[in-house]
Each structure stands twice: as C-alpha cells, then as structure tokens.
C-alpha cells in the first residue's frame, strides 16, 4: 500500500511521502489552532510545516514542483502561514496592539522585498549565462570570466529568502504567549534587516567586473580557440537529458581518434550530465550562434541521434556528415528514413547494412560503412571454460512502460531460472544484476525482484556453510584492503576535481587534468580486479548500483541469461554461451525470426526447462553445439575482430575526411570533387595521420 502511494504521489521514498503528508495536514491544523486559539498548537503545526517543506526542497521532491501547478506554490504556503498567524493574534484579542499592526506591516514589507530579490537573482543568472558553455577549452586566457557569486546566495534562493520570516513568526508567537511585545518587535526587525541585507548582497553581482563579457566577446574567444586548435572530427549531439547516455557512450571512442576531436552539444542539460572526458566540448544552444561558428577545419561530423537540430550542422557543405547512432539493434529506429540526409551511415556489421536493404528507406548500399562497435572493446572474448566454479550471469531487463509480458523474464520466469541455477549439479555461481529501472512501473516485477534477491542471498549463505567451498582468507583480506585504498584515492581525485560555481565559471575552469583522468581510469580497472578477488569465486552475488559495471560482470561470467535488449547484443561480443527467455511464448522459431540477436542463443521457456543446454555448454566445450553459430552471428552483428573496431573507425574517418577535402579543393579550383583528381593528389599534406587503413565497406 505504501509503495502504491509513493508511485501515485511521485515521491522517492516513504520518508518523502511522510513529509508531504505532514506538510499537507499541517496547514489545516494551523487554521484550527488559530481559530481556537491555541498558541502551542499553532507553534507545533508551524514547526511541522516549516521542517517538512524544507526537507522536501532539499530532496528535490517532484511533489514540490507539482504544488505550484495547483496554486499551492512556495510563496503561497508561506503567505498562508503568515495570514493564519495574523488570525491567531486577532483571536487572542491582540488586534488593537502595536504588535498586530507591526506584524501586518512586516509581512507586507517582507513580500515587497521578494520582487527586487527575485529580479536580481534572475538578472545575475541571465548575465552570467554565456552564449556557449565549454569544457576543456582554455577560455580563461582569452577573456575575463569573473568568479560566480557565492553559492549560498543563489542556491534555492527563493526558499532561503522566504524562510527569513521565521524570526518574525517566532517573535510574534512568543508575544502572543507572554503578552510581552518586545519579542515580536525584535523578531520583526530581524526579519526585515535580513531580507534587506539579502537584497543588498546581490547588488554587486549585476554590474561591473562581476559580470562576464558580452556574447560577442565570448563567441570571438571561442572562434579564436577553434582557429588555434583546428578540430577535424566533431561529434554532434542534441536531445533531452534522458538521452545523455547516447553521447556518453561515444566519449572513449572520441578520445581514441587519430584526428583532433571536438564534441558539439546543443542543450545545457546534456553538458551537465556528460561524463568526464579529455575531448574539448562546446555547448551551443543557439542555432544562429552555431551556424556562425568557425568550424572551417572540421571535415567529418558524427551524429549519434536523429533529431531536428541536426539541420543546423548538416547545412555545412565543407564537412561530410555521418550517422553513427547510439546502439545496434533490430528496432525500427535503427533504419530511420531520415538517415538519407547523411553522406554515410556507419553500422557495426553486415546486419546493419541488411536492415537498411530490407527496410528500403532510401539509404544506398554504397553509403553504408561497417566499422564495428568501439564501445565493446572492454568486453573480453571467451577463451573456453575456466577452472573453478563456472559463473552464470542473470541480467534481466526491466518491465518497460507498455506492460508487454515479453519485456522481462522476471515475473514469469525469473524465479525458475534462479532456482535451477542455484541448485545446479555440478554447481555454478550465480550473479544477479537487475536493470536499474526494475520495479519502477510494475509491482509484480518489484515483488519478483525481491524474491529473486532473497533466493540468491539465501543460496549464498548456504554455500558459505558448505564444506566443499573454501575461502583463501589471506587473499581476501589483501583484496579488501586494496579496495579500501583504491576507493580512498578515487574519492580524493573526484573531490579535488569537483566542479564548482556556475556555467560561466565551469567554462573558465572546466579543463580536465589529463594525468588525473588517466589515473582515475587506471584505478577503476584496479578496483574492478580487487572487487572480484575480494569475493570467493563460488559465492552467489546480487550486483546492483553503478559499480561493478555490466561489462565487468560479462568478463567474470562464463555464460549469461537475459531478455531481448541491448544487453544480449553486447554480450555476443564475448563469444560466450548465452540464453534468452521467450517470456511472451512466441515459440523458438518465431522468436529467432523476429530477433536476430537470439539466433545463436539457447531459447528458454518460462519454466526454464532448457537451462541444462546452457549449463552443459559452460561445463564442456564439446557439448557447446552453438559455438560456431555464435561466432558467425558475432561477425554478422559486430563485424570482424581484426582489424579492431577502433582501427576500422579511424580508417573510416580518414577516408571520409579525404572525400571532404577533395570536394573542398575542387570547389576552390572551380571543379567538382569527382573531376578533381589532381587536387586529390595534394591531400597527403592536408590530412592528419595515415590513410592506408581501409574500413570494411560493402
């Protein structure tokens, strides 16, 4: 019942739900206490509403935002409490006292301060919002960007300003309880002085040296950096904040390019959610600013999503435009007709090419280039069964929004799968890593997740008591000590580089320390190794949270059970045996026909009766009947192992850059690119890197 109420109220926890209920009940109690009248009851109810309101604001509760939509916003709640305090004074027969009139005058003046306070905050933020926001660009040496105002002045400023009425409210309440007017007057003076002081404190930051340079100066400095840095390959991205993962998945690839990279974003929300990177980043919200930006040295533009704002860069003829997408799957989005707008479409393997041919959306076969999936490089390939207890990863996807029973195996098959795995003989180790969204929509899925977690944890306890399984205590202690050391160093590095200030200050100072970035990457690898060494190789484990990552679980597993999702497509890169649950009960043949990624999988029914085939393949390579089929499917979906995907990707970038340069030289010489072979011969000095590599092209 509580979980249902949490979902309906859109709050994050039972504590938030309780705070919201107390705040809503507190105001009727305030009215009742004012009418009785009862000063102690009023004080208690007021304290509850203050504290509950403050807690919900600190938690960033969704409910707080919704209250403003029903005329119960922050200012209204404070005004109601103050009006009820005035009512309490009247009911206390204090309507003829000076404190009564002083309280009314105080609250009127207090709300008079709200307008200049809000105006100043808005003006400060507006003047400090630059036309571009950047990372890893040295703008500070080109233009003067002053420090941001102290965070305490601007963070949750409306809430802080309104809470300054607390002194007046407390003073007036004490006066009502004691008949001594001095408390009320002191509280009123404190509130008015603090409110006035808050307004005065903001004034210096709206003028003079406290404001950043003009938009023209910032754009000129950005263009100056672009002319000096001369970026050659740009990753362009636009989208909602929920799509930030689509650009994050390409960051490491951009760092490994042979050419000078640049990332161009269109939304500030994406910049805030982007993972740390050493690649220069420019966020340009304005289309006109982007179209006027000096990108004359960029020869290849990469697009991770099909969105309307792509047109602002697609219009530039001096660069070649490529759709690289943000994943490889059988979804309709993978063959969007808009892909015709690009010069080329890059897919992981032959499967992507065939999807476009089957869809017949106008993308020509000669414009498709197979470059593999560079993001899958961390996934280790299978070297055959390992010594010790085999590990089977159960990584189901979440229930989705549409209630389709085929979305997840958790509800209908999850317990059957886990029961068979923990009871397997010879034994296997079970890693259970659920999707982070599991249970957010379906109560059944949430309940199934809890039962599966309990099954795994109970089996882990039983196995720890089994004399067949031993622990190297010294090795475990050493690994745990190493984990502690690494985590302390990571916390130190993350804290030292923590971003502060506002957008302007972050643009000035947001230059990643390359050595620190490399050290963090190295430490994360060491952390992963120590994490798994700290756990006995036979211990069942529920793995949640961001660390260890899914790919880390892939690498320590000998097989996987999952559902139709990108998890399956990624796991195929390992070459290891895998099973996929047909929860919608389509039947094995139809299931394989509809989903390319399961063609080399063991297909499980909801009873999980077929799980023995997967376990046999894990224990004995000779019993692995689908090994050859998996390798063939891997090549079909993801391309060949050699050359490596990043080499294929770099080769494709070089070749397309050469086409762009040929076209541009042809335009300069008054000829078309097709008719400028002489110009093409001069490209070696104009292009970076080696041009001998060849991307896999149909």
N, C-alpha and C positions, 0 to 999 in steps of 0.2 A: 504493500500500500504506500509506504514511504517512497519507494523507488518510482512508483507511478506519479506521485505528487511532485517529485523532483523533476521528472520529464515534462509534466504539464506546465510547471512554473518556470521551466528552463533555467533552473539554478544548478550549480555544480556539485553540491553536496547537501547532506542532511543539515549541517551547520548553517549553510546559507538559507535553506528552507526555514529553519527555526528563526533565524534573524529576520527574514522577510515577514514571517507570521507575527513576531513580536512587534515589529515596526507598524504593521497594519492595525494590530489590535491596540497599540499604544495610543493612537490618536482618539479613538472613541473613549478610551479611559481618561485621556486629558480633558475631554469635554465634560465627562461625568464628574471628574474631580473639580473642575471649575464651577459647575452648577451646584454642587453640594453645599458649600465649597469645602475643599479639604486640601490644605497646603501640602502635607506629607504625601498624600496620594498623587497630587499633581507633580511634585518633585520626583517621585518614583517613576511615574509614567513618562515624564520628560526625559529622565536619565535613560530609560529603556529605548526611547525613540532616537535619542542622540547616538547612543552606542550602536544600536542596530543599523542605523543609517550609515554611520562611519565604517562599520565592518563590511557592509555590502559594497560601499565605494572602494574600499581597499582591495576587495576581492574582484572588483570589476564585474559585478554581477549583471547578468543580462536583464534581470528584473528591474534594476535601477533605470536602465535605458528605456524600458517599456513604460514605466510610470509617467515619464514626461509626455508620452503619446496620449495619455488619458487625463491630461490636465492635473497631474499629481507630481510634477517635477520637483527638483530640489528646492528652488526658491519658494514654491507654493507650500511645501511642507514646513519650511522654517516660518513663513508668514502665518500659517495656521496656528503653529505653536505660540507665536507671539500674540496673536489676537486672542487666543484662549487664555493667555496669561493676563491680558488686559481684562477679560471677562472675569477671571478669578479675583482681580483687585476690586472690580465693581461689586461682586457678590460678597466681598469681605468688607463692604461699606467704606472702601478707600477711594471712591470716585471723586471725592472733593479734596483729596490730599494732593500736595505738590508732587509726590512720587508718581501718582497716577498720570498726571499731565506730563511729567518728565519722561515717563516710560513711553507714552504715545509719541512725544516729540523725538525721543531717542530712536524709536523704531522707524519713524518717518525719515529722519536724517540718515539712519543706517542704510535704508534702501536707496536713499539719494546717492550714497557713495558707491552703490553697485554699478551704476551706469558708467561713471568715469573709470572705475576699476575694470569693468568688462571691456570698455573701449580701449584702454591702454594695453591690456593683455592681447586683444585682437590685433592692435596696431604693431606691437612688438613682434608677434609671430608673423604677421604679414611682411614686415620689413626684413625679417631675418630669413624668410623663405626665398631662396635664390632660384633663378630660372633653371638651374641644373644642380643636382646633388651628385657628389662623386665619391669614389673610393680609389685609393692608390694613384691619385693624381696629385702632384705637388702644386696645388693652387696657392698655398700659403706663401710661396716665394714670389708669386706673380701679383697678387693683390692682397690688401689688408683685410683680414676677416677677424673681427673682434671676438672675444670670449662671449659665450652665451650668458644671459642673466642667471643668477643663482637658481638652482632647480627649485628651491623651496618657494620662490616667488611665482612660478608658473605651473608647477605640477599640481593638479587637482585644485587650481586656484579658486574656482567658484565655491567649492566645498570649504576651503580654508577661510575665505572671506566671510561666508555665512556663519561659520562656527564662531566667529568673533562676537556674536551676540550672546555667547554663553556667560560672559561676565555680567552683562545686564540682567539676563534671566535669573542667574543665581542671586545677584544682589536684590532684585525686586522680590524674589521668593522669600529671602531671609527677612526683608522688611515686612512682608505680609505675615510672616510667622511671629515676628518680635515687636512689631509696631515701631521699630526704630528706622527712621527714614535714611539715616546715614549710609546704611548698607546698599540701599537702592541707588542713591546718588553716586556712590563710589563705583558700583558696577556699571552704571550708565556712562560715567566719564571714561572708564577703562575701555569699554566697547567702542565709544566714539573716537578716542585717541588712537586705538589700534587700527580701526578702519581707515581713519585719515592717514595714519602712518603707512599703511599698506599701499594706498593710492600714491602717496608721495614717493615711496621707494621704487615705484615702477617708472616714474617720470624720466630719470636719466637714460633709460634704455630705449627711448623712442627718438633720440636725436643725437647729432654729433658723432663722435668716434665710437659710440656703442652700436651703431648700425652698420651692416655690411655694405659694400659698394653697390652701385646701381646694377641693374640687369645687364646693361650694355657692357659694363666693365667685366662682369663675371663671364659673359659669353665670349668676350675678346680674350680673356685669360685662358678659357677652355680651348678656343681655337689655336692660341699660341702653343699650348701643350700638345695639341693634336699635330700641328706642323712640326714640332720638335720630335715627338715620339714616333710619328709616321706609322700608325697601326695599319695592318694589312688584311687581317681577318677579323670580322665582327660577328659576335653572337647577339642577335636582336631578340628581345622578348617583351611581350605585353600580356597582361592577364590580371585576374583577381588575386587577392592574397592567398586564396586556397590553392592556387596553381604555382606557388613559388618553387615547389619541388621540381617542376618541369625545367626550370633554369638551373637549379642546384645540381641536377644530375649531369650537367654538361661542364661544370666548373673544372673538374680534374682534367677532362679532355682538352679544354681551352688552355690549361696550364702546360700541357704537353705538346702544343702545336709548335712546328718549326718556324712558323711565321709569327710576327708580332700581333698578339691578340688584343681585342677590345670587347667589352660587354656593354651593350646599349639597352637600358631599361626604360619603360615608359611610365611606370607607376611607382610612387614613393613607397607604397606598402610592400612591394616586392623587394625593394632595396633593403628595407628594414628586416626582412625575413631571409635574405640571402645568406648562405653560409660563407665563412671567411674564405678569401681567395687572394692570390697574388696578382690576378689579372686586373688591369685598370677597368673601372666601371664608371659609366656616365648615365645618370638617370635624367631623362629629358621629357618631362610631362607634356610640354607644349609642342604641338605639331609644327608650328611655324619655326620655333627655335631649332628643332631637329633638321628641318629642311634647309635652314640657313647655316647649319654647322659645317665646318670644313672637314669633310670625310673623303677628300680627294685622293688619299693614299690607300683607302680600303679597296681591295679587289674582290674579296669574297664575303658575302653576308649570309650568315646561317640563321635559319628561323626554326624555333622549337615548337611553335604553335601557329595555327591558322586563325588569325584574328584580324579585325578590321583595320587596326592601326598599322598593320604591316605595310599598307599602301604608302605611308609616309617615307619609307626607305625603299620600297620596291620601285618607286618612281625614278631612282637614281640610275642612269644608264652606264656609268663608269665602273660599276661593280657587277659581279654575277651573283645571282640570288639562288639560295639552296634551301629546300625544306628538309630538315633532319628529324623533325618530330620529337616526341618525348617517350618513346617506347615502341615495341614491335608486337603487334597482336592482330587477331582476326576481326577486331572491332571495325565498324563502318568508318569511324573517324580516321582510320589508317589509310583510307582511299578517298579522302575528301576531294571533290571536283575542283576546289579552289587551288589544288596543287598545280594546276595548269599554269598558274601565274608565275611560277618559278622557272629559272633556267634549267635547274636539275632537281631531282628528288633522290635523296640518298636513303637506301634501305640497308638493313643488316645483312640479309642474304637473298637467295633466289625467291624465297617465299614472298617477300615484299614486292618483288617485280611481278610475280604471278598474280598477286592480289589486284594490282592495277590493271593487268591484262584482263582478268575476269570481270572486274568492276566496269571496265570500258568507260572511264570518266574523262578521257581526252588526254591523259598523260602518255606521251610517246615512249616506247621502249628504249629508244636511244638516249633519252634524257634521264634514265634511271641508272644510278651507280650504286653498287653493293660495297659497303665499307665496313661491315661488321658492327659490333656493339662495343665501343671502347670502355663503356662503364662496367662491363662484365670482367674486366681484367683481374680484379681481386679474387674471382672465383677459381679455385684450384681444380684442375682436371683429375679425374679418377685414375688411380694407379692400381686398382684391384682391391680386394678385401684386405683390411688391416688386421694386425694382431690384436688380441684382446676382445672385449665385448663390442659387437657391432652397434653403431648408433643409428637410430631411425628418427628423423625429424618429422613431427606432425605440425604443419604450418597452415591451418585452415584460413580462408579469407573470412571477412565479416558478412553479415546478413544482407547488407545493401538496403536501399530505400523502397524497393518495389515488392518486397515480401515473396519473391520467387524462391521456391524451395531448392532450386538448383544453384543458388548463390553460394551457400556454405554447407559443409558437411556436418557442422557442429551439432545441429538439432537432431537430425535423423540418424547420423552415422558416427558422430564423434566418440561417444562412449564405447560403442562396439569396437572401433578402431583401437582406442587406447587400452581397453580390457584385453584384447588379443595380443597387443604388443607387450604389455607388462607381464602377461602370462606365457609368453613365447618360450619354447624349449627346443633347442638351446636358447639361453636368454639373450635379449638385446637391451640396449639402453634407449630410453625414450626422452627426447627433447620436445617439449610442447611450447611452441611460440605462436600465440594467437595474434590476429590482426589488432592494431591499436584501437580500432573502432568497434570491436566486438561487444555486443550487448547494448550499444547506444540506441538502437531502434527497437529491437525485439527482446521482450522479456524472456521468451523461450531460449533465445541464444545466450542471454546473460546467465540464465539458470544452468544451461548446458555447460557453459564455460566454467562455472563454479564447480559443477560436479566433476568435470574432467580434471580441473586443477586438484581437487580433493583426491581423485583416483591416483594421479601421478605422485602427489606428496605422500599418500599412504603407501604406495608401492616403494617409494624411496626409503621410507622408514623401515619397511620390512626387509628390503635388500641390505640395508646397513647392518641389520641384525643377523644376516645370513653369513655363516662361517666360510662359505665359498668365496666371498668377496672381501678382499683385504685392502688396507689403506697404507700407503707409504707416508707415515706421519711426518717424518722429517722433510720430505719433498713438498708435502702440502704446506707445512709451516713456512718453508722458504718461499713458496709461490705467493702465499698470503702476505708475507712481509714485503715482497716485491710489488704486489698490488697496492699496498698502502703507500709505498714510496712513490710509485708512478702517479697515483691519484693526487698525492700532495703536490707533486711537481706540476701536474696538469692544472690543478686549481690555482697554483701560483702564476702560471703562464696565462691562464684565462683571465685571472683577476688583474694582472698587470696590464693586459691589453684591453680591458673593458672600455667600451665606448661611453663617452660622457658628453654632456652638452646637447645642443640641438642639431638640426640638419646642417646649418652653416658651419658650426664648429666641427662636426663629424667630417664634412667635406674637406676642411682645412687640415685636420689631424688624422683622417682615416687612411693612413698608409700602413699596410701590413708589413711587419718586420719579417722578412723572408726567412731569416735564420730561425726565428721563433716559430713561424708557420711550419717549417720543415721539422723542427724538434717536436712539435705537437703531433704531427703526422707519424713520426717515428715512435713516440711514446704511446700513441693509440694502438699501434701494432704490437708493441711490447705488452701493453695492458691486456690485449686480447689473448696473447700467448699465455700470460700469467694467470688470467681468469680461468682458462680451461685446465691448466696444470694444477690449480688450486682445488679442482673438483675431481673426485675419483672417476676414472674412465668408465665405470659401470653405473654411476649414480643417475637415476632419473631426475630430470630437472624441468621446472617451469621457467621459461625465459620471457620476461616482459621488460618494457622500457626500451629506451633508445640503444642501450649497450647491454650485451653484445649485439651487433647488427645482424640482420638476416643473413648476409653473405658470410659472416663469421660462423653462423650456425651451419650453413651449407658446407663449409670447409671441414668441420669436425664430424659431419654426418656421413654415413655410408649409403643412405637412401632417404627418400622423403615421401610423405603422404600429404597431398594438398587438394585444392579445388581449382576450378578454372579461374585463373588470374595471371597477372604478370609474374607471380612467384614461380609458376611452372615454367614459363618461357625462360626465365633467368636460370633456374636450376638445371635446365637442359645443357647449359654451358659447361657444367661439371662432368657430363657424360655418365653420371651415376644412375642407378636404377631408381625409378620413381613410380608412384601410384597416384591416380586421380579418381576422386569419388564422383560417381554419376548419381548425385543426390536426387535429381529430377526423374531418374529411372527412364531415360531415353532408350536404353539398351546400348551395348558396347559398340556395335557397328554404327548406329546413328550418332552416338556421342563422338566417335572418332571422325565421322564425316563432317560434323559441324565444327570441330575444334582441332585444328592442325597440330597443336602442341601436345595432344594426348595420343598421337598415333603410335608412339613407342612406349606408352605407359601401361602399367597393369591397371585395368579398369575395375574399380571397386563398386559393388552394390552397397546399399545402406547397411546390410548385415556384415559387411567387411569379410565375407567368407573367402574372397580371393586373395586375402593378405598373405597367405602362405607362399604364393608365387613370388611376391616381392622379397620375403624373408629368405627364400631358397636362393634367389639371385644374389643376395647380400652375402650369404654364408659360403656359397660355392660358385665361383665364376663359370664353371662348366654348366651349371644349371641356369645360367643367365641367358635365356633364349632371345632376349631383345637387345643384346649389346650392340650388334651390328646395325640394327634398325635405329637405335638411339644415336649412333654416330652419324648415320645418314641424315636423320632428322635434324641433328645439330648443325650439320653443314648447310642443310636446306634453309633453316631458320636464321642462322647466325653467320653463315659464311665459313670459309676455311680457317684453320688455326694458323697457317702460315701463308703470307706474312701476317704479323699480328694486326689486330684491328686498328690500333693507333697508327701503325705504319700505312695501312690502307687509307685511313682517314687523312693523314698528312699528304699522301700521294694525290688523293682526290682534290685536296685544297690547292696543291701546287699546280695541278693540271688545269683546274678551273681558273686560277689566278692568271695562268698563261693565256687562256682564252680571253679573259677580260683585258689583259694588257695588249693582246693582238688587236682586239676591237678598238681600244683607245688610240693606239698608234695609227691604225687605219683611218680613224676619224681625223686625226691630226694631219695625216698626209692626203686627206681627201679621197680615200678609198674605203671600201667595205672591209671588214675583217676577213671575209672569205677571199678577197682579192689582194691581200697584203702579205704574201709570203716573205717578201724582203724584210718587212717590218718585224715579222715573227723571228727572223734570224738574229735580231738585235736584243732579244728578250733576256738572254743569259745574265747580262749585267743589271737588268731592271728587276729581276725576280730574286727573292731570297731562297737559300737552301738548294738542295739537289733536286733536279727534275727528272731523274732516271726512274723513280719508282712508278709503278703502274697500279692504279686502283682496279679492282675486279669489276669489269663492265661487260654487260651482256654482249 
